[in-house]
Amino acid sequence: MATHTVTNQAPPREDVDEYALDLPLVEGVRRHGAAWAEPALTATGRLVGSAGFQHDAELANVHEPELVAFDRWGRRIDEVEYHPSYHRVIVAAVAAGAHTSAWADPRPGAQVARAAQFLLFAQVEPGHACPVSMTHAVVPALQQYAPADLRDEWIPRLLARDYSPALVPGKTSALFGMAMTEKQGGSDVRANRTTAAPAGDGSWILTGHKWFCSAPMSDGFLVLAQAPAGLSCFLVPRVLPDGSRNPFLIQRLKDKLGNRANASSEVEFDGTIGWLVGEEGRGVRTIIEMVNQTRLDCMLGTAAGMRQATAEAIWHAQHRSAFGALLVAQPAMTQVLADLAVETEAAIAASLRVAAAYESDAPADDEPFRRLATAVLKYWICKRGPGHAYEALECLGGNGYTEAFPLARRYREQPVMAVWEGSGNVIALDVLRAIAREPETADALLAEVRLAAGADARLDAHVTATEQLLRAAQRDPASAEAQAGARRLTEALAVALQGSLLIRHAPAAFADAFAASRLGDARGFLYGSAPVSAAQEIVARHAGDAGRR
């Protein structure tokens, strides 16, 4: 029937090379010394851009994980069942080294190469990225703080490229999770009530309840608990050395806004065995190494979502006509698409710069830089994610609001990166503490920003005003005024860093658009409201038609 003939709809955006199409990612990988990884990144780009992988991403979110607390005979097993598509996604991500390749082969550019792999996989299916990220993040914590026997037992398994979801003894690989927060404390982990008592054989017995435990089918977890000397960090395995199951009582799975392919749970410890990692009473110091690494992945995951949202919006506009012309050719739409692209480019450039600061051969100044930049950009990029996803979704009109298209899922996904590993006020106050206790972090970040000094008067003026805010906060960081202004300062630092990076490394049109819409007097409150010159050039760069197979 003629009424069922489909016209003026965009074809599926599938069977594309997501790496080659993402020019800011390609340029960043090369800029930071990871060009050697491009064959592997191209393979991943083609995989995640394939119709089959995209279908697995959809299935993993439609068929959500289910708790199986007991077996058929009534024995407690505390397992989570996932759709096979979820396991196929993780198999691919682990095989590509999106989890721990930077630690397995710490060559120049390894952290950036691993970050690019993580970003590509998270661009299409973000739920699996949680255990992948935590597995990456736990390695330096164990390397620095765990006793030799724990390191020897776990690190080779964490670096392995194979994956098995089974909780069985003798596995050659492992994924990791963490369990810090409790229902009475949330971000205030020092209010934790879970207790740890020495068992007399080098292990500890944990008793308590964790309000959030993500990826509960992981093989091991870092857990905070109150020991006699204070809050301490423990490694808690799901399977004990003798092959028996460690008590790990999953009370329920969280019914979440997004991140639905990944199971998040409440767990109870009742005679649960763990091993001390780091000094007793120094648990926060121990686990913060893992937290900083996962904060970087929050930035990368949000940037991945921005890339997906921008690419889908541009694709739709390139194939959809309205009022006699393609949407992409209509000035109002071009402005919105260009603004979305500028935000995406800034997020990718900034995330890769911070990833480069974690390289084993990074300059000494990168260490204080990354300590502050990780918090600053985690706050800003992740806060920008939900609004960006919404605006891209709206570009698709009614289609964008339906679950048949990926941007509805992405819109629900983006807020988790802002909440996880410290929500807005927690991160902003961390920034205040860092610049006060470690003033060299502020100096290092400003030095990085000033590498673009003199190139754009708008950025120069913004940096001058930002430094005034920063120095005032350093003088009295505990004051009500400083704490009330913590968000403003964090935002100003983030925008200064992104502006500097774009001026130095992005095409001139992007640098000008960023400065005009985020630093200048014409700054708008919504995407597309501040005039962007060269909008068509900006959109064309992020369309990346040359990378299509």
Secondary structure, 3 states (H helix, E strand, C coil): CHHHCCCCCCCCCCCCCHHHHCHHHHHHHHHCCCHHHHHHHHHHHHHHCCHHHHHHHHHHHHCCCEEEEECCCCCEEEEEECCHHHHHHHHHHHHCCCCCHHHHCCCCCHHHHHHHHHHHHHHHCCCCHHHHHHHHHHHHHHHHHCCHHHHHHHHHHHHCCCCCCCCCCCCCCCCEEEECCCCCCCCCHHHCCCEEEECCCCCEEEEEEEEEEECCCCCEEEEEEEECCEEEEEEEECECCCCCECCCEEEEECCCCCCCCCCEEEEEEEEEEEEEECCCCCHHHHHHHHHHHHHHHHHHHHHHHHHHHHHHHHHHHHHCEECCEEHHHCHHHHHHHHHHHHHHHHHHHHHHHHHHHCCCCCCCCHHHHHHHHHHHHHHHHHHHHHHHHHHHHHHCHHHHHCCCCHHHHHHHHCHHHHHCCCCHHHHHHHHHHHHHHCHHHHHHHHHHHHHHCCCCHHHHHHHHHHHHHHHHHHHCCCCHHHHHCHHHHHHHHHHHHHHHHHHHHCCHHHHHHHHHHHCCCCCCCCCCCCCCCCHHHHHHHHHCHHHCC
